[in-house]
């Protein structure tokens, strides 16, 4: 039985830092748009997709965080022990996908500042990049990162909850459809999309690598790690549920969302003219936290490749942010690169989670630790679902090239 974590001040900061690093990494500009579009399409039945995805996400994240904690190694190192060279492939995919998504995150921050102040999006993107860089230039940057990520996460949740209350959604119908959806087979794509967006790519490793860096490893910390893994998924689920209900309240009244910016129109309809500025605050918070999470986690996958990446980790993170910001500021948003990243995102989790499940039975990696069978079964389900999601992403990419 896992030991119940005894919370000190530092442990509490690490716990919430890991929770919000993972959660806010997944709550980016794409998260806001995706949730709004699916809600308008499936209405109250989208609650079923959210509930199903949360269950699958918990299974995937618990497996990864617990095994990495027991081994004391990052994801790419565990993968290399399972199959030599697999970790390098995973690191390449994580960094490439994280880099491409970070361009989108920077772009989202630019659009957020545009909504608040009317600035050119490139100016807002540059400012977001500078803020993220300052975090990692500080001597106690990791502690500052933990605090900033938590503040941004709480801010997003609080504002979205307010919008939900103002939109007055049909709570009863949403609760009913969460278990009894209309045409459940049509919800397969939303489920796999939500799983890929929540625990795909670098996202599920964000909090786990943060805990490993802080030395939170071994059997004695399994209870602590499991708590963080579960709360990370639940935090993301709370934000998605609040946004879903906010959108549902708007579209249930027969109002159509603006297809060019669905989530912004939700805030504007629910709150009036000031809604666009308030949405800008949420978008900046979502984008900035995702910039920090993406850069930190992607760089952590390079640390085992060569000593220089470990010795100069902060410089690698800052370079990651600088290049992403420059590409958006001077080139614009590369759509094909973002779609490529989406395809990689769908393929990374099956590789990493599959390697972790194999590692859970390898004594050289986990020692005498006995990984629960129910977690392995959950993990296998997540692998199958994300393989399908990856296949769908690749199909979409093929369609793009043939257009």
Legacy VTK file of the C-alpha trace (Angstrom):
# vtk DataFile Version 3.0
C-alpha trace
ASCII
DATASET POLYDATA
POINTS 403 float
0.000 0.000 0.000
1.352 3.448 -0.927
2.446 5.621 1.929
0.379 8.743 2.500
2.529 11.765 1.659
3.486 14.008 4.578
3.272 17.522 3.234
5.997 20.039 4.050
5.977 23.536 2.575
8.469 22.583 -0.132
6.594 19.359 -0.926
3.329 21.276 -1.198
4.903 23.658 -3.712
6.345 20.731 -5.673
3.019 18.899 -5.593
1.015 21.810 -6.933
3.851 22.803 -9.244
3.824 19.353 -10.875
0.005 19.282 -11.009
-0.322 22.661 -12.673
2.728 22.222 -14.913
1.083 19.163 -16.446
-2.432 20.629 -16.424
-1.570 24.043 -17.840
0.708 22.467 -20.451
-2.389 20.800 -21.882
-4.619 23.891 -21.509
-3.316 25.888 -24.447
-4.987 27.802 -27.297
-5.854 24.529 -29.065
-7.556 23.232 -25.878
-9.877 26.252 -25.783
-10.834 26.017 -29.449
-11.164 22.228 -29.461
-13.508 22.163 -26.464
-15.671 24.956 -27.890
-16.006 23.333 -31.324
-16.830 19.863 -29.974
-19.398 21.287 -27.531
-21.191 23.170 -30.308
-21.185 20.011 -32.426
-22.272 17.420 -29.827
-24.014 19.641 -27.245
-24.667 17.964 -23.854
-23.469 14.554 -25.109
-19.912 15.920 -25.218
-19.941 15.429 -21.434
-19.587 11.692 -22.099
-16.410 12.265 -24.136
-14.955 14.403 -21.349
-15.728 11.793 -18.670
-14.379 8.900 -20.770
-11.197 10.792 -21.620
-10.551 11.666 -17.954
-10.754 7.973 -16.980
-8.346 6.965 -19.766
-6.023 9.886 -18.978
-5.744 8.855 -15.327
-4.797 5.330 -16.382
-2.093 6.572 -18.728
-0.653 9.174 -16.381
-0.604 6.947 -13.294
1.405 4.329 -15.192
3.949 6.801 -16.498
4.446 8.842 -13.342
4.701 5.844 -11.013
7.165 3.877 -13.132
9.346 6.915 -13.802
9.320 7.709 -10.086
10.263 4.149 -9.102
13.088 4.063 -11.662
14.249 7.610 -10.914
14.782 8.071 -14.645
13.187 10.297 -17.254
10.958 8.852 -19.962
13.626 8.632 -22.668
16.044 6.804 -20.346
13.449 4.200 -19.378
12.628 3.704 -23.070
16.315 3.188 -23.904
16.545 0.484 -21.230
13.510 -1.283 -22.683
14.788 -1.115 -26.257
18.160 0.514 -27.088
17.647 3.582 -29.242
13.906 3.924 -28.547
14.549 6.725 -26.066
16.442 8.732 -28.668
13.562 8.366 -31.120
11.080 9.459 -28.459
13.276 12.432 -27.507
13.431 13.506 -31.161
9.642 13.284 -31.573
8.982 15.065 -28.260
11.324 17.947 -29.056
10.096 18.344 -32.642
6.441 18.167 -31.624
6.941 20.406 -28.587
8.825 22.960 -30.674
6.077 23.133 -33.291
3.347 23.394 -30.659
5.297 26.106 -28.895
5.067 28.259 -32.009
1.291 27.891 -31.727
1.430 28.709 -28.011
3.432 31.885 -28.683
0.948 32.797 -31.405
-1.905 32.265 -28.928
-0.281 34.635 -26.443
0.038 37.227 -29.198
-3.649 36.897 -30.039
-4.518 37.140 -26.334
-2.689 40.445 -25.928
-4.355 41.595 -29.156
-7.778 40.882 -27.636
-6.921 42.744 -24.406
-5.030 45.782 -25.703
-5.436 45.702 -29.490
-1.695 45.184 -29.979
-0.154 43.625 -33.052
-0.070 39.874 -32.225
3.670 39.807 -32.947
4.296 42.326 -30.161
2.238 40.273 -27.716
4.046 37.089 -28.775
7.420 38.732 -28.204
6.319 39.939 -24.750
5.139 36.427 -23.808
8.486 35.037 -24.940
10.356 37.597 -22.847
8.272 36.813 -19.738
8.917 33.063 -20.141
12.642 33.668 -20.646
12.864 35.826 -17.496
11.399 32.946 -15.461
14.295 30.685 -16.451
16.940 33.404 -16.055
16.137 33.818 -12.375
18.392 32.055 -9.889
15.423 30.273 -8.287
13.657 29.919 -11.638
12.195 26.462 -10.951
10.453 27.656 -7.795
9.221 30.770 -9.612
7.966 28.547 -12.452
5.969 26.456 -9.965
4.306 29.563 -8.505
3.577 31.304 -11.834
2.084 28.147 -13.333
-0.218 27.787 -10.321
-1.349 31.428 -10.486
-2.090 31.178 -14.213
-3.953 27.888 -13.725
-6.154 29.232 -10.918
-6.813 32.418 -12.927
-8.028 30.441 -15.960
-10.275 28.208 -13.872
-11.789 31.114 -11.903
-12.591 33.206 -14.990
-14.030 30.240 -16.894
-16.194 29.306 -13.887
-17.582 32.852 -13.845
-18.417 32.661 -17.554
-20.090 29.278 -16.987
-22.326 30.735 -14.274
-23.254 33.675 -16.502
-24.116 31.427 -19.459
-26.503 29.360 -17.261
-26.063 25.941 -18.948
-28.516 23.005 -18.557
-26.588 21.250 -15.759
-29.067 18.396 -15.399
-28.993 17.465 -19.060
-25.179 17.608 -19.103
-24.990 15.255 -16.102
-27.471 12.854 -17.705
-25.696 12.838 -21.071
-22.374 12.171 -19.354
-23.558 8.580 -18.870
-26.347 8.351 -21.469
-25.115 10.216 -24.565
-26.997 10.471 -27.833
-25.329 8.475 -30.626
-22.319 7.380 -28.513
-20.403 5.941 -31.496
-20.060 9.439 -32.949
-18.124 10.463 -29.828
-15.160 8.189 -30.571
-13.174 10.895 -32.379
-13.706 13.485 -29.606
-12.553 10.957 -26.983
-9.314 10.073 -28.762
-8.693 13.746 -29.544
-9.120 14.745 -25.895
-6.826 11.938 -24.709
-4.138 12.953 -27.194
-4.472 16.601 -26.193
-4.304 15.876 -22.452
-1.643 13.169 -22.089
-0.163 13.028 -25.599
3.295 14.183 -26.590
5.342 15.962 -23.941
2.378 16.887 -21.723
2.100 13.830 -19.463
5.863 13.958 -18.792
5.850 17.612 -17.713
4.959 16.996 -14.072
6.768 13.648 -13.822
10.079 15.120 -15.006
9.601 18.063 -12.620
9.260 15.659 -9.671
12.271 13.600 -10.796
14.369 16.760 -11.091
13.363 17.615 -7.514
14.361 14.120 -6.315
10.818 12.893 -5.603
11.503 9.260 -6.526
11.405 5.753 -5.063
8.787 3.660 -3.278
8.585 6.042 -0.349
7.200 8.762 -2.639
4.690 6.677 -4.621
1.713 8.018 -2.686
2.869 11.564 -3.303
3.428 10.873 -7.009
0.054 9.146 -7.452
-1.717 12.064 -5.781
0.020 14.520 -8.114
-0.754 12.408 -11.207
-4.452 12.105 -10.377
-4.874 15.755 -9.419
-3.105 16.875 -12.590
-5.654 15.066 -14.753
-8.559 16.194 -12.562
-7.404 19.824 -12.776
-7.408 19.605 -16.562
-10.801 17.902 -16.391
-12.237 20.664 -14.206
-11.087 23.340 -16.649
-12.473 21.422 -19.625
-15.791 20.800 -17.853
-16.186 24.453 -16.900
-15.450 25.564 -20.457
-17.790 22.893 -21.848
-20.630 24.085 -19.627
-19.941 27.728 -20.491
-20.137 26.936 -24.205
-23.175 24.696 -23.699
-25.037 27.518 -21.967
-24.416 29.766 -24.962
-25.197 27.316 -27.793
-28.213 25.787 -26.014
-29.951 29.096 -26.582
-29.569 28.659 -30.322
-26.643 31.063 -30.707
-23.994 30.033 -33.253
-20.321 30.538 -32.367
-18.003 32.542 -34.577
-16.162 29.847 -36.600
-13.063 32.044 -36.812
-12.695 32.157 -33.017
-15.243 29.910 -31.231
-14.024 30.321 -27.622
-13.761 34.109 -27.909
-17.355 34.325 -29.108
-18.476 32.319 -26.038
-16.971 34.911 -23.699
-18.340 37.798 -25.744
-21.874 36.398 -25.874
-21.897 35.537 -22.150
-20.252 38.736 -20.872
-20.975 41.374 -23.504
-18.394 43.728 -24.996
-15.891 43.209 -22.176
-16.012 39.477 -22.868
-13.364 39.739 -25.583
-10.875 41.363 -23.195
-11.603 38.767 -20.523
-11.119 35.996 -23.066
-7.797 37.617 -23.924
-6.706 37.224 -20.285
-7.609 33.522 -20.353
-5.851 33.032 -23.686
-2.676 34.764 -22.466
-2.695 32.652 -19.278
-3.265 29.441 -21.267
-0.633 30.273 -23.877
2.049 31.551 -21.491
1.733 28.554 -19.163
1.917 26.233 -22.184
5.022 28.052 -23.499
6.756 27.494 -20.152
5.594 23.868 -19.853
6.453 22.944 -23.433
9.924 24.490 -23.307
10.785 22.989 -19.908
9.594 19.475 -20.749
10.988 19.350 -24.283
14.407 20.429 -22.995
14.245 17.773 -20.262
14.165 15.105 -22.989
17.539 16.316 -24.265
19.304 16.139 -20.904
20.263 12.467 -21.265
21.498 12.746 -24.855
24.680 14.647 -24.057
26.220 16.214 -20.979
26.102 19.671 -22.566
22.274 19.582 -22.592
22.276 18.770 -18.871
24.951 21.290 -17.888
23.305 24.099 -19.839
19.659 23.109 -19.454
18.442 26.661 -18.831
20.184 27.912 -21.971
18.528 25.103 -23.964
15.099 26.075 -22.567
15.644 29.764 -23.319
16.875 28.976 -26.840
13.759 26.882 -27.367
11.544 29.830 -26.411
13.579 32.373 -28.408
13.480 30.361 -31.640
9.748 29.650 -31.297
9.040 33.339 -30.707
11.234 34.503 -33.599
9.584 32.101 -36.041
6.119 33.381 -35.188
7.173 37.042 -34.957
8.965 37.171 -38.303
7.566 34.278 -40.306
4.035 33.737 -39.030
2.215 30.608 -37.928
3.376 27.571 -39.938
0.160 25.560 -40.271
1.745 22.474 -41.834
4.326 22.304 -39.034
1.557 22.425 -36.436
-0.331 19.608 -38.185
2.893 17.592 -38.328
3.230 18.132 -34.584
-0.313 16.870 -34.105
0.559 13.680 -35.942
3.675 13.198 -33.803
1.627 13.904 -30.665
-0.687 11.013 -31.490
2.248 8.657 -31.988
4.397 9.587 -28.993
2.127 8.371 -26.167
1.743 4.791 -27.511
5.538 4.563 -27.788
6.269 6.013 -24.362
3.399 4.367 -22.498
4.088 1.046 -24.227
7.727 1.253 -23.134
6.664 2.140 -19.587
4.286 -0.841 -19.396
7.087 -3.178 -20.505
9.443 -1.498 -18.022
6.967 -2.160 -15.199
7.861 -5.871 -15.468
11.635 -5.352 -15.804
13.418 -5.829 -12.483
16.514 -4.015 -13.771
14.361 -0.897 -14.026
11.847 -1.160 -11.154
13.605 -3.540 -8.780
11.200 -5.472 -6.543
8.326 -3.056 -7.116
5.024 -4.767 -8.091
3.029 -2.620 -10.480
-0.764 -3.132 -10.055
-2.382 -5.170 -12.836
-5.378 -2.826 -13.080
-3.018 0.014 -13.960
-1.426 -2.086 -16.692
-4.873 -2.852 -18.158
-5.730 0.856 -18.084
-2.431 1.552 -19.799
-3.074 -0.971 -22.568
-6.457 0.635 -23.261
-4.780 4.051 -23.490
-2.126 2.673 -25.866
-4.794 1.265 -28.193
-6.831 4.479 -28.175
-3.828 6.734 -28.818
-2.596 4.463 -31.603
-5.941 5.059 -33.281
-5.611 8.790 -32.602
-2.143 8.787 -34.156
-3.436 6.976 -37.216
-6.197 9.576 -37.584
-3.655 12.377 -37.276
-1.503 10.834 -40.008
-4.567 10.435 -42.221
-5.321 14.118 -41.758
-1.747 14.984 -42.661
-1.950 12.854 -45.810
-5.176 14.614 -46.787
-3.436 17.984 -46.351
-0.583 17.017 -48.668
-2.990 15.744 -51.339
-5.062 18.942 -51.381
LINES 1 404
403 0 1 2 3 4 5 6 7 8 9 10 11 12 13 14 15 16 17 18 19 20 21 22 23 24 25 26 27 28 29 30 31 32 33 34 35 36 37 38 39 40 41 42 43 44 45 46 47 48 49 50 51 52 53 54 55 56 57 58 59 60 61 62 63 64 65 66 67 68 69 70 71 72 73 74 75 76 77 78 79 80 81 82 83 84 85 86 87 88 89 90 91 92 93 94 95 96 97 98 99 100 101 102 103 104 105 106 107 108 109 110 111 112 113 114 115 116 117 118 119 120 121 122 123 124 125 126 127 128 129 130 131 132 133 134 135 136 137 138 139 140 141 142 143 144 145 146 147 148 149 150 151 152 153 154 155 156 157 158 159 160 161 162 163 164 165 166 167 168 169 170 171 172 173 174 175 176 177 178 179 180 181 182 183 184 185 186 187 188 189 190 191 192 193 194 195 196 197 198 199 200 201 202 203 204 205 206 207 208 209 210 211 212 213 214 215 216 217 218 219 220 221 222 223 224 225 226 227 228 229 230 231 232 233 234 235 236 237 238 239 240 241 242 243 244 245 246 247 248 249 250 251 252 253 254 255 256 257 258 259 260 261 262 263 264 265 266 267 268 269 270 271 272 273 274 275 276 277 278 279 280 281 282 283 284 285 286 287 288 289 290 291 292 293 294 295 296 297 298 299 300 301 302 303 304 305 306 307 308 309 310 311 312 313 314 315 316 317 318 319 320 321 322 323 324 325 326 327 328 329 330 331 332 333 334 335 336 337 338 339 340 341 342 343 344 345 346 347 348 349 350 351 352 353 354 355 356 357 358 359 360 361 362 363 364 365 366 367 368 369 370 371 372 373 374 375 376 377 378 379 380 381 382 383 384 385 386 387 388 389 390 391 392 393 394 395 396 397 398 399 400 401 402
